[in-house]
């Protein structure tokens, strides 16, 4: 289904691609590639109602794309989702995720002998 979604995006049918990817993620909740593409397409579109739920699912994955999470963070912080009931919670979860990543980088830097 990811290939179909990618083809739909290439043809300019991102809304249909989101529908296909939503179905793919429903069928296989552990499909990180499909979920990542779904978050990206949702963040790039004006249809952002399900974005907070998708971002939360992506945050549960092993190594979520930092680029896609940053894109989602920018969209979630925009006025489009100002009144969404989950906006503040998901932004806080993303902040915590990015902070953990910065801490790991600092920790690794202290372990590298010079």
N, C-alpha and C positions, 0 to 999 in steps of 0.2 A: 504493500500500500504506500510505502514511502516513495517508491519510484513513480507511482501514479501521481502522488501529491507533488513531487518535484516537477513532473511534466506539466501538471496543471498550472503551477507557479510560472513555469517558463512560457506558457501560453497566455498568461495574464489573468488566470482564474484563481486568485489566492483564496477567495471565499470558499470555493469548492474544495481547494486543497486543505483548508482548515477542517472542513467537514470530513474529508477522507482521513486526515490525521487524528481527528477526535475519535473516529471509529477504530482506527488502528490502536490507539492508546486504551480505548475501552476494552478491546479484545486482548491486548497484551499490556497491562499496566507497567511492566518492567522494560518496555521498549524505549530506551533512553533517547535513541536517535529520533524516533517519531515525536516524542514529547519535546525534545529540544527544538525541532523544526516547528512544532505547533506553537510553542512559546514565542519563537522568533516571529512567525507570521502574525500571531495575535498582537504582539507588541508593535509591529509595523503597521497594523491596520487600525481602523477606527472601531472595530468590534472587539472591545476589551473586557466585556463583562465576565468572561471566564478566565481572564489572565491571572488573577490572584490564585485561583485554585490550581491552575496549571503550574505556576511558579512554585507553589508549595510542594507539589508532587516532584518537580524537578530538583528542588533542594534536598529531597530524600534520596536522590540517586547518588551513586558512588563518586563520580567526578563530573559534576554539571559544568557546562560551558560557561566560563567566566564572562565571555563576550556576550552571550545571550542573556545571562543574568543581569549584566550591566545595562543592556538594552531594555530589559523588562523593568529594571529599577528606574530608569529615566522615564519610561511610559507611566509607571505606577505613581511616580512623583509629580506627574503633570496634572493640570486642572481637569483633564478628562475623567479621572477617577477620584476627584476630590471628595465626592459624596459616597463613594463605594464603602460599604461597612467594613471591608477587610483591608482597605488601603494601608492604614497605619500599622496593622499587625504584620502584613507581608513586608512592608518596608523595613520594619524592625527586624524581621527574620533575615532579610537580605543584608542589612547592616551587620548583624551578628555573623553571618556567613563570611562576608568580606573581611571583617575584623579577625576571624579565626585564620583566614588565609594570610593576612599580613603578619599575624603572630607566628605562623609556621615558617614564613620566609625569614623573619628575624631570628627565630630559633636555629634554623639551618645555617644562617650566616655566622652565628656564634660558634658553631661546631666545625666550621671549615678552618683548618690550620693555615696560617700564613707563612 
